[in-house]
Amino acid sequence: MSEINQAKKQLQQALAKLDDVVKSRSSDGEAQQDQIEAEAKVLRAELEVLQKENAGLKAELADARNAYVALEEVADAVDSRLDTAISSIRSVMSH
């Protein structure tokens, strides 16, 4: 009977150690999950900021393109006027 009691005691100790390992791993996993969730929250906030910045930059780019088109039209009009003025001056100078 002594051997049976000794084996029972060893089995109970082994089960207790196994329970400790399982609890330890479980709490480590929970800690890692909490850390991952915190990092995900930070990344979501950063993503939101970057999306807003992107939207603002898109609007600025559209405004800059519109301004460029308007400036190009003005430059074309000035070029045309200068060509006309030069032609007029040449015409006057040739008479």
Backbone as a chain_set.jsonl record, in Angstrom:
{"seq": "MSEINQAKKQLQQALAKLDDVVKSRSSDGEAQQDQIEAEAKVLRAELEVLQKENAGLKAELADARNAYVALEEVADAVDSRLDTAISSIRSVMSH", "coords": {"N": [[0.82, -1.195, 0.0], [1.994, 1.158, 0.606], [3.548, 1.804, -1.574], [1.588, 2.342, -3.438], [0.366, 4.559, -2.289], [2.516, 6.293, -2.403], [2.858, 6.518, -5.174], [0.399, 7.679, -5.806], [0.71, 10.11, -4.505], [2.866, 11.196, -5.954], [1.67, 11.369, -8.446], [-0.345, 13.253, -7.906], [1.266, 15.469, -7.314], [2.511, 15.821, -9.777], [0.263, 16.451, -11.322], [-0.451, 18.847, -10.076], [1.755, 20.433, -10.744], [1.416, 20.445, -13.498], [-1.039, 21.81, -13.677], [-0.168, 24.313, -12.709], [1.598, 25.06, -14.773], [-0.188, 25.22, -16.925], [-1.863, 27.3, -16.036], [0.002, 29.368, -15.899], [0.8, 29.59, -18.593], [-1.63, 30.269, -19.679], [-2.146, 32.752, -18.485], [0.004, 34.148, -19.546], [-0.681, 34.115, -22.223], [-3.024, 35.626, -22.149], [-1.955, 38.068, -21.355], [-0.362, 38.645, -23.568], [-2.363, 38.835, -25.489], [-3.766, 41.058, -24.52], [-1.786, 42.966, -24.862], [-1.486, 42.922, -27.639], [-4.021, 43.778, -28.41], [-3.954, 46.378, -27.371], [-1.906, 47.482, -28.916], [-3.11, 47.263, -31.409], [-5.207, 49.043, -31.099], [-3.813, 51.459, -30.916], [-2.643, 51.48, -33.451], [-4.945, 51.614, -35.024], [-5.834, 54.184, -34.352], [-3.694, 55.697, -35.33], [-3.95, 55.074, -38.031], [-6.412, 56.272, -38.584], [-5.746, 58.984, -38.227], [-3.854, 59.255, -40.288], [-5.489, 58.738, -42.492], [-7.181, 60.941, -42.43], [-5.29, 62.937, -42.854], [-4.469, 62.197, -45.398], [-6.834, 62.663, -46.847], [-6.981, 65.45, -46.577], [-4.638, 66.186, -47.936], [-5.258, 65.262, -50.485], [-7.3, 67.034, -51.161], [-5.867, 69.441, -51.15], [-4.111, 68.898, -53.266], [-5.909, 68.723, -55.399], [-6.823, 71.378, -55.427], [-4.403, 72.643, -56.059], [-3.959, 71.589, -58.611], [-6.143, 72.682, -59.981], [-5.517, 75.395, -59.744], [-3.17, 75.398, -61.225], [-4.13, 74.784, -63.786], [-5.698, 77.064, -64.253], [-3.692, 79.033, -64.164], [-2.164, 78.216, -66.317], [-3.937, 78.763, -68.385], [-4.049, 81.554, -68.203], [-1.358, 82.11, -68.768], [-1.243, 81.203, -71.409], [-2.999, 83.045, -72.594], [-1.599, 85.43, -72.14], [0.698, 84.884, -73.624], [-0.415, 84.759, -76.165], [-1.304, 87.406, -76.435], [1.15, 88.727, -76.274], [2.38, 87.748, -78.603], [0.669, 88.905, -80.491], [1.122, 91.62, -79.93], [3.858, 91.815, -80.558], [3.776, 91.202, -83.258], [2.313, 93.395, -84.135], [4.071, 95.476, -83.513], [6.233, 94.815, -85.192], [4.99, 95.127, -87.6], [4.486, 97.876, -87.57], [7.098, 98.818, -87.447], [8.111, 97.98, -89.877], [6.979, 99.656, -91.762]], "CA": [[0.0, 0.0, 0.0], [2.885, 2.296, 0.692], [3.939, 2.147, -2.935], [0.405, 2.93, -4.073], [0.236, 5.908, -1.722], [3.63, 7.083, -2.939], [2.531, 6.763, -6.579], [-0.708, 8.638, -5.787], [1.278, 11.402, -4.111], [3.641, 11.677, -7.092], [0.705, 11.723, -9.479], [-0.968, 14.514, -7.492], [2.276, 16.518, -7.473], [2.66, 16.045, -11.221], [-0.943, 17.165, -11.756], [-0.36, 20.212, -9.561], [2.732, 21.132, -11.602], [0.768, 20.634, -14.791], [-2.002, 22.902, -13.484], [0.597, 25.554, -12.617], [2.089, 25.393, -16.116], [-1.341, 25.628, -17.725], [-2.271, 28.631, -15.563], [1.057, 30.301, -16.3], [0.69, 29.787, -20.047], [-2.903, 30.946, -19.918], [-2.0, 34.168, -18.128], [0.919, 34.723, -20.536], [-1.467, 34.316, -23.442], [-3.93, 36.761, -21.915], [-1.127, 39.274, -21.354], [-0.006, 38.901, -24.957], [-3.57, 39.278, -26.183], [-4.009, 42.436, -24.086], [-0.774, 43.81, -25.502], [-1.822, 42.998, -29.061], [-5.208, 44.628, -28.53], [-3.533, 47.758, -27.132], [-1.166, 47.904, -30.102], [-4.087, 47.397, -32.486], [-5.939, 50.292, -30.849], [-2.897, 52.548, -31.29], [-2.516, 51.457, -34.905], [-6.207, 52.123, -35.589], [-5.834, 55.63, -34.162], [-2.729, 56.234, -36.289], [-4.553, 54.923, -39.352], [-7.442, 57.307, -38.715], [-5.042, 60.258, -38.418], [-3.265, 59.235, -41.626], [-6.567, 58.831, -43.473], [-7.613, 62.347, -42.444], [-4.21, 63.689, -43.499], [-4.547, 61.85, -46.815], [-7.969, 63.385, -47.416], [-6.582, 66.856, -46.67], [-3.644, 66.322, -49.001], [-5.962, 65.104, -51.762], [-7.998, 68.297, -51.417], [-4.838, 70.426, -51.515], [-3.63, 68.548, -54.601], [-6.958, 69.121, -56.353], [-6.767, 72.838, -55.505], [-3.181, 73.007, -56.778], [-4.177, 71.269, -60.033], [-7.058, 73.695, -60.518], [-4.758, 76.645, -59.851], [-2.236, 75.229, -62.339], [-4.899, 74.898, -65.026], [-6.049, 78.48, -64.405], [-2.447, 79.74, -64.467], [-1.795, 77.836, -67.676], [-4.823, 79.526, -69.275], [-3.576, 82.942, -68.173], [-0.084, 82.142, -69.477], [-1.562, 81.086, -72.844], [-3.582, 84.325, -73.015], [-0.509, 86.411, -72.168], [1.533, 84.505, -74.765], [-1.131, 85.18, -77.37], [-1.26, 88.88, -76.48], [2.516, 89.13, -76.604], [2.577, 87.466, -80.027], [-0.071, 89.927, -81.223], [1.829, 92.885, -79.741], [5.109, 91.744, -81.32], [3.397, 91.303, -84.671], [1.927, 94.784, -84.383], [5.299, 96.285, -83.479], [6.973, 94.505, -86.418], [4.248, 95.741, -88.702], [4.709, 99.327, -87.497], [8.524, 99.052, -87.722], [8.412, 97.709, -91.281], [6.42, 100.741, -92.581]], "C": [[0.859, 1.251, 0.0], [3.307, 2.762, -0.699], [2.779, 2.805, -3.677], [0.206, 4.357, -3.58], [1.319, 6.829, -2.281], [3.349, 7.451, -4.404], [1.403, 7.785, -6.694], [-0.183, 10.04, -5.505], [2.066, 12.0, -5.272], [2.72, 12.121, -8.229], [0.035, 13.049, -9.154], [0.01, 15.678, -7.645], [2.467, 16.86, -8.952], [1.459, 16.809, -11.77], [-0.932, 18.615, -11.288], [0.618, 21.035, -10.399], [2.13, 21.418, -12.973], [-0.253, 21.761, -14.731], [-1.293, 24.246, -13.426], [1.088, 26.006, -13.987], [0.951, 25.895, -16.989], [-1.79, 27.032, -17.329], [-1.272, 29.685, -16.003], [0.952, 30.613, -17.787], [-0.574, 30.56, -20.389], [-2.778, 32.426, -19.608], [-1.028, 34.867, -19.065], [0.175, 35.032, -21.828], [-2.41, 35.495, -23.307], [-3.15, 38.071, -21.944], [-0.729, 39.64, -22.781], [-1.21, 39.413, -25.74], [-3.901, 40.723, -25.797], [-3.038, 43.392, -24.76], [-1.094, 43.99, -26.987], [-3.038, 43.899, -29.275], [-4.858, 46.091, -28.312], [-2.781, 48.297, -28.348], [-2.124, 48.117, -31.276], [-4.874, 48.699, -32.336], [-5.091, 51.494, -31.258], [-2.785, 52.626, -32.811], [-3.789, 51.959, -35.591], [-6.273, 53.645, -35.484], [-4.87, 56.29, -35.15], [-3.285, 56.175, -37.71], [-5.592, 56.007, -39.593], [-6.813, 58.677, -38.963], [-4.476, 60.338, -39.828], [-4.324, 59.335, -42.717], [-7.073, 60.268, -43.575], [-6.561, 63.21, -43.144], [-4.239, 63.448, -45.007], [-5.685, 62.613, -47.498], [-7.644, 64.87, -47.583], [-5.596, 67.092, -47.796], [-4.27, 66.154, -50.381], [-6.673, 66.4, -52.145], [-7.002, 69.381, -51.837], [-4.311, 70.165, -52.921], [-4.645, 68.96, -55.659], [-6.964, 70.644, -56.52], [-5.545, 73.291, -56.303], [-3.326, 72.715, -58.274], [-5.09, 72.297, -60.688], [-6.344, 75.023, -60.704], [-3.782, 76.563, -61.021], [-2.945, 75.392, -63.679], [-5.257, 76.361, -65.283], [-4.817, 79.298, -64.786], [-1.995, 79.446, -65.893], [-2.65, 78.603, -68.693], [-4.396, 80.987, -69.349], [-2.274, 83.069, -68.955], [-0.316, 82.045, -70.987], [-2.134, 82.404, -73.377], [-2.495, 85.397, -73.111], [0.394, 86.132, -73.363], [0.89, 84.974, -76.064], [-1.095, 86.694, -77.52], [0.139, 89.377, -76.85], [2.816, 88.885, -78.085], [1.887, 88.529, -80.884], [0.652, 91.269, -81.135], [3.126, 92.899, -80.55], [4.813, 91.862, -82.812], [3.031, 92.74, -85.031], [3.153, 95.678, -84.434], [6.119, 96.042, -84.743], [6.3, 95.166, -87.626], [4.508, 97.24, -88.729], [6.156, 99.632, -87.899], [8.854, 98.845, -89.209], [7.862, 98.791, -92.197], [7.224, 101.939, -92.493]], "O": [[0.473, 2.282, -0.553], [3.409, 3.96, -0.962], [2.988, 3.731, -4.46], [-0.089, 5.256, -4.367], [1.066, 7.993, -2.589], [3.586, 8.588, -4.811], [1.435, 8.654, -7.565], [-0.563, 11.013, -6.155], [1.945, 13.194, -5.545], [2.972, 13.129, -8.888], [-0.135, 13.887, -10.04], [-0.389, 16.765, -8.065], [2.572, 18.028, -9.326], [1.619, 17.713, -12.59], [-1.355, 19.51, -12.02], [0.346, 22.19, -10.725], [2.315, 22.499, -13.534], [-0.32, 22.583, -15.645], [-1.757, 25.217, -14.024], [1.007, 27.187, -14.324], [1.103, 26.882, -17.709], [-2.067, 27.861, -18.195], [-1.658, 30.772, -16.431], [1.011, 31.776, -18.187], [-0.577, 31.403, -21.285], [-3.248, 33.266, -20.376], [-1.2, 36.051, -19.358], [0.379, 36.078, -22.444], [-2.577, 36.275, -24.245], [-3.623, 39.068, -22.49], [-0.757, 40.812, -23.156], [-1.082, 40.322, -26.559], [-4.277, 41.522, -26.655], [-3.414, 44.487, -25.177], [-0.982, 45.094, -27.521], [-3.071, 44.69, -30.218], [-5.403, 46.961, -28.99], [-2.996, 49.437, -28.76], [-1.954, 49.058, -32.05], [-5.17, 49.372, -33.323], [-5.593, 52.435, -31.874], [-2.826, 53.713, -33.387], [-3.723, 52.643, -36.612], [-6.716, 54.317, -36.416], [-5.192, 57.322, -35.739], [-3.112, 57.108, -38.494], [-5.65, 56.591, -40.674], [-7.286, 59.44, -39.805], [-4.601, 61.368, -40.491], [-4.086, 59.95, -43.756], [-7.358, 60.755, -44.668], [-6.896, 64.1, -43.925], [-4.056, 64.375, -45.796], [-5.514, 63.143, -48.596], [-7.985, 65.476, -48.599], [-5.699, 68.078, -48.526], [-3.866, 66.818, -51.336], [-6.652, 66.813, -53.305], [-7.262, 70.144, -52.768], [-4.087, 71.104, -53.684], [-4.27, 69.491, -56.705], [-7.095, 71.142, -57.638], [-5.634, 74.206, -57.122], [-2.87, 73.498, -59.108], [-4.842, 72.73, -61.813], [-6.543, 75.702, -61.711], [-3.585, 77.548, -61.733], [-2.437, 76.047, -64.589], [-5.131, 76.841, -66.41], [-4.903, 80.171, -65.65], [-1.5, 80.333, -66.589], [-2.15, 79.036, -69.732], [-4.383, 81.584, -70.425], [-2.096, 84.019, -69.717], [0.35, 82.735, -71.759], [-1.793, 82.83, -74.48], [-2.477, 86.181, -74.059], [0.811, 87.066, -74.047], [1.558, 85.515, -76.946], [-0.879, 87.205, -78.619], [0.294, 90.316, -77.63], [3.435, 89.722, -78.741], [2.446, 88.995, -81.877], [0.783, 91.975, -82.135], [3.45, 93.914, -81.168], [5.53, 92.551, -83.539], [3.395, 93.236, -86.097], [3.26, 96.543, -85.304], [6.652, 96.995, -85.311], [6.955, 95.682, -88.531], [4.726, 97.814, -89.796], [6.407, 100.602, -88.615], [9.777, 99.47, -89.732], [8.267, 98.834, -93.359], [6.899, 102.949, -93.119]]}, "num_chains": 1, "name": "protein.A"}
